[in-house]
Structure formats: structure tokens, C-alpha cells
Amino acid sequence: MQRGTGAKRRRPVLALLLALFVVFAAASVAWCRLVYVQIERYANQDQAAPADAIGVFGAAEYDGRPSPVFRARLDHALDLYHRGIAPLIITLGGEGGDEYSEGSVGRDYLMSQGVPEHAIIAETESRNTEESARRIAVIARANGLRRLVIVSDGTHLFRIHAICLADGLDVLTSPRPHPSVEDKTLEAERLAHEILSYTLWRLGLH
């Protein structure tokens, strides 16, 4: 009798745990879907308009040369600069494991393309997206920059915009052009990374 009574007592507990799991799973799916929709919206919308500066978020560099991804971001910023969107470009990113920093590599590349040194500020200390966003906020305030156009990969821009907004920055976003052939697996990995990173940032864990 006691064994049967114990089993009966466990059933409501198991049912409650199952219900909580289902609610948590449904909420997680809904949250991921909401973030995904925002990521896609920013990835497919070019907000570039006249501003005080263009901020280029760093990517990998190889022995002093920008990686193809970083170069695509820099070339897009260069195009915006030549279109008169802003008179100043800020390159962001710290050391990439060698003697060079992403910010300095970005600056040198832009100078090699004809941008004068006085029109570039190289930030060379940040190690991730959050630090880059905070440092560009410091640079903006120190130089009286009120509006910035942020350049990065499309999937990256929603998180950048959210962090910059939390730091009090007025930012517009402008995604670098997609290559004609995109690796779908890589794109899915980027989306998953951004959803997770944004969620952790919102929870104060990133």
C-alpha cells in the first residue's frame, strides 16, 4: 500500500515537471524565432544615410592583411565614404594572435585605397563585439560624433545595434554585400551564434 501511495504522489510531480519543460521549450522556440526575425530584418536593410562617422567592426586578419570577410566590410565602408555618407571611418578590433590588430590592419588597408590618415581612427584594443561597441561609444563621445553608420556582416548587425543603443549611441546599420554564392551551412552557424550571443548579452552573461 505504501509503495502504491508513493507512486501516486510522484505522478503529479512528474506531470508538473513535464508541463514546465513543455512551457520552457515553447518559450525558447518563440524567443529564438523573434530574435531570428530581427536578425534577418537588419541583415536585409541598408540604413546608410549621412552621419558623422562610419564604424567598421573587425574580422580576422592574416599577418597584416585583412581576411576576405574583413576586406568586404572595409570595401563597403570605403564605398560609403566615397558616396559622402561620412567624412570619418573608425576601424575596430584588437590583436588577432600576431603582432597586428584588426583596427590597424583596417586603417592601413583604407589608406592603401586612398583614404587620408586624418580621416581614419583605428581602435586596436577590443576583443569582441561588446568591447568594440563600448569603445566606439567612447570614441564617439570624445570626438563629438552624434550619428554613426555601422558596417559588418548582415547577421551581426542586430546585436551590434542593440548594444550600441544600450550605450546611448545613435546608429544606423549597413551590411556588407553578400557573396554571390553563400555557404548555407556557414550562414546557419552564424545565425545560431548570433541568437545565442544576443540571448546571453540580454541575460547579462556575455
Number of C-alpha atoms within 10 A of each C-alpha: 5 7 7 8 9 10 10 11 10 11 11 11 11 11 11 12 12 12 12 12 12 12 12 12 12 12 12 12 11 12 14 16 13 12 19 17 13 16 20 16 15 22 22 13 13 16 14 19 17 17 19 19 24 29 28 30 28 33 23 20 24 15 14 18 16 21 16 13 18 23 21 21 26 26 18 19 28 20 12 21 18 12 12 13 20 21 18 22 29 23 28 31 28 22 18 18 11 10 8 17 27 31 27 22 28 33 25 19 18 22 15 11 11 9 19 12 15 10 16 22 20 22 23 21 16 21 16 14 18 15 16 26 26 18 20 24 21 15 15 18 13 9 10 10 17 14 18 27 25 25 28 26 21 22 25 23 26 22 24 22 19 17 21 20 14 12 15 12 22 16 22 20 24 28 24 22 15 12 9 6 6 9 9 9 9 10 12 12 11 16 18 15 14 20 24 15 16 21 17 12 15 13 9 8 9 11
